Amino acid sequence: MRTISRLALITAVVGLAAAASPAVAGATPGRGVSAVTIFDQTVGDTQYVIREITIAPGGATGWHYHPGPVRGVVTKGVLTHHDADCSVDGVYRPGQFISERSGTGYVHIGRNLTDAPLVLTVFYENPAGDPLAVSTPNPGCSFE
């Protein structure tokens, strides 16, 4: 019965994430970032994690990439998302979804450029044993 409950929960989480097409991150060298883990379960070679991430006004995730795909939804505030070429590749408001590719070829940063907190609900589909995010140096942008 317990295995069935876990599988049902994981199926529901994966289904919710697919329906929501979400995501953003929380790398180590961030500024003003806090996170609460809501769900964390490993099945086979994949770790499924749901986190609520808060970025304070003026805060940022730090430059990073993810070993697995990430999907999220903005629940409060405004997320400004930059690609490694320093351009803004998205501005996301409450109710909007973000999806981030995985791998070293997709270095990015999330920033809160407003005077209000930014809150995201994020779903990670991560290779088991890997960190959720890997910090990288600034790729040469004039900010962060």
Disulfide bonds with the S-S distance in Angstrom:
Cys86-Cys141 2.02
